[in-house]
Amino acid sequence: MAIQYVCRYCRTPIGRIEDDHVTEMQLGFHWLTPEERKDIISYELDGEIRVQVICDTCQEMLQYNPELSLLPNPFQ
């Protein structure tokens, strides 16, 4: 199972874990509420797990321009 971390705003790949033995508990997914899981984690047809996070660049832009978070896709 591959876990792909991607920026939710600019879609830049941030990291990838290629480990069939890593658990959701080790990744900290068990701390998420069902709503957060639905928003952050998607299970692709090829078996890959995609986790949407925020890259440093987008985080910095949001920090200085918080109104951008109101837009559906502010960095595309």
Secondary structure in CASP SS format (residue, H / E / C, confidence):
PFRMAT SS
TARGET T0000
AUTHOR 0000-0000-0000
METHOD secondary structure of the structure
MODEL  1
M C 1.00
A E 1.00
I E 1.00
Q E 1.00
Y E 1.00
V E 1.00
C E 1.00
R C 1.00
Y C 1.00
C C 1.00
R C 1.00
T C 1.00
P E 1.00
I E 1.00
G E 1.00
R E 1.00
I E 1.00
E E 1.00
D C 1.00
D C 1.00
H C 1.00
V C 1.00
T C 1.00
E H 1.00
M H 1.00
Q H 1.00
L H 1.00
G C 1.00
F H 1.00
H H 1.00
W H 1.00
L C 1.00
T C 1.00
P H 1.00
E H 1.00
E H 1.00
R H 1.00
K H 1.00
D H 1.00
I H 1.00
I E 1.00
S E 1.00
Y E 1.00
E C 1.00
L C 1.00
D C 1.00
G C 1.00
E C 1.00
I E 1.00
R E 1.00
V E 1.00
Q E 1.00
V E 1.00
I C 1.00
C C 1.00
D H 1.00
T H 1.00
C H 1.00
Q H 1.00
E H 1.00
M H 1.00
L H 1.00
Q H 1.00
Y H 1.00
N C 1.00
P H 1.00
E H 1.00
L H 1.00
S H 1.00
L H 1.00
L C 1.00
P C 1.00
N C 1.00
P C 1.00
F C 1.00
Q C 1.00
END
